[in-house]
Amino acid sequence: MEPIRRFTSRLVPLPNENVDTDQITPARFLKVTAKTGLGKFLFYDWRFDAAGNPIPGFVLNQPEIAGAEVLLAGNNFGCGSSREHAPWALGDFGFRAVISTSFADIFRNNCLKNGLLPIVVEVPIHQELFKLVGLDPSIEVTVDLAPQLLTLPDGKQVSFPVDPFSKKCLLDGVDELGYLLALSDRISRFEASHPAIQP
């Protein structure tokens, strides 16, 4: 996984509320077990018509969002089933963070385990960001994970929560297995000494 530290990005506004994981990654695309390649299925039924043609009005089909790494989502984002394919698809599409007022617990945990930072902000900040991006789609925010700060276009900074273990993994660019593998020397030393301690 790519480490998440400090980065600046434009916003992709998706104000829909109660977006569930089946809308993020429709169930018929869940046959894969690889994390790569799912970006093309992200919001598939909203992005494409029945013939597979892009729907011009949908935000992810707008050329100006190319390269944007922050999704500005509506309230209660990621509800529904617990599929990891939802954060996989968001990450593969190019998103590194999602901003909302709330996330479904399982979805939030899946994001943190798969290199995608869910940022919770208060309602007034959320509404302000939607208003600003509506007036000027080129506005940018800065995400800085180490101090847990989101810098708004006017320079104002707001803090966001993240648990210490997830924060360390995201900063280091590792998942839970990668974290354990980085401790392999210490684990080996413990295993070598353990029989002498408890024969």
N, C-alpha and C positions, 0 to 999 in steps of 0.2 A: 504494500500500500504506500501511496505517496504521503509523506508527513504533512500535517496541517499545522502551519505556524501563523505567519502574518501574510495576508494577501488582500489585494484590492480588486473589486469586481463590480460590474454593472449588475442590475437586478433583473430577473425575469418574473414579472408579476402574474400570479395565478390565484385570483381572489376566491375561487370556489371553496366552499366550506365542506367539512366532513368528507374529504376525498379519501376513499378507501383504497386498499392495496390492489384490489382488482381493477380499479381505474388506472392506477399507476402502472401496473404490469398485468394485463389480462391473463386469466387462468390458462388459456390455450397455449401460452408461451412459456409455461413453467416446466417444460420437459427437459430443459438443459440444466446442467449442474455447474457450468463454468460461469464465472462472474463477468467475463468479457462478451461483448456482442449483444447484450440486452438493451443497450441504449436505443437501438432502432425500434424497439417495441414499447418504449416509454410513452405512456398516454396514447397508446396506439389507436384506440377507438375514438379519441378526440382529435388526433392528428390527421387521420386518414378516413376517406369515405369507403363505401362498400367495395369499390373497385380498386382500392389501394392508392388513390390519388390524394396528395396533401390537401387538407382543408385550409384555404388561404387565411381565414380569420383567426385560426388558433395561434396562440402566442409562440409556441415552439416552432412554428413554421415561418416566423418572421425573420428575414435575413439579418436584421439589426441585433438579434439576441446572440448571434454567433460568438462564441468565446466567453459568454457570461457564465460565471461559476456559482452564483447564488440565486436560489429559487425563493421568491417571496410568496409564500403559500397562505391560503386561508386558514381559518380556525379549525382545530381538530384534524390536522393533517395526518394521514397514514392509519386511519382506523380500519377495522375489518380484520381479515385473516393475518397470520403471523409470517407470511412468506418473506424470506430474505431477498427474493428477486426484486422487490420494490426498491430498496436502497442500492442493490446491484445495478439496476437499470438507471437510476438517477446518477450514480457515480460514473457509469460507463458513458452516459450522455455528456458528461463534463461538469456536473455540479459537484462542488466540494462542501457546500453548506445549504441548509434550508432554514428559512426564518418563518416562524409562526407564533401565535399566542399559546398554542398547545399542540402536543403530539400524542398519539396513542402510545401507551407505554411500551408495548412489544416492538412497534415500529421504531421508536426512539432508541431502544436498546440494540436493535438490529443495525441501525445507522451507525451507532458508536462502535460496534464490532466490525464494521465494514468500511471504515474510513470516510464516513459522511457525517458532518457536524450539524446536529439539530440545535438551532438557536431559538430559545424562548424569549420573547419580548413582551412588555406590557401592551395592552390594547391601544393606548394613545400613540405609542411609538409605531406600532403596526399600522395604524390608520395613517399616520404621517408619512410613512414610507410609501404606501400605496398612492397617496395624494401626490407626493413628489415625483414618483416614477410616471404617474399619469401626465404630469405637466412636462416632464423632461425625461424621456427614456434613457438618456445617456448618463444619468446620475450614477455615482458609485458609492459603495460602502467599503469600509476596511474591517476585516475580521482578524483579530489578534488573539489566538487561543491562549498563549502563555499567561497574559493578565486577564483573560476572559472578557475582552472588550469588543464591542461593535461600535465603530465610528461612523456616524451618520454624515450625509453630504454637507451639512452645515458645520461639521467639526465636533458636534456634541457626541460624547461617549456614553454608552450604556453597557452595564455588565450583564452577563448571561451565565446561567449555572451549567456546570458539567462536573461529574464526579471525578475524584483524583486519579483513579485507575484508568478510566477511559481517556482522560486528558493526557496522561503519560503515553498511552498507546498511540493516540492520534499524533502527538508531538513527535514520537519516535517512528511513526509510520509502520507499526506492527499490529497484528491482531493478537488474540490471547495466546495462540500457539507460538507466534513469533516472540512474544514476551517470555514465555517459558523456555524456548530454545536459547534465548539470550542468557539464560541463567544455567545453561547446561554444565558449565564448569563447577559452579557451586553445588548443583545437584549431584554431580559425580563425586565431589569431595564428601558430601553428606552420605551418599550411599556407601562409599569406601569406609567411612568411620562408624557407620551405624551398627554393624555387627559387633564391634568392640564395645559400644555403649549398651546395646541390648542384644546379647548373644542368644 
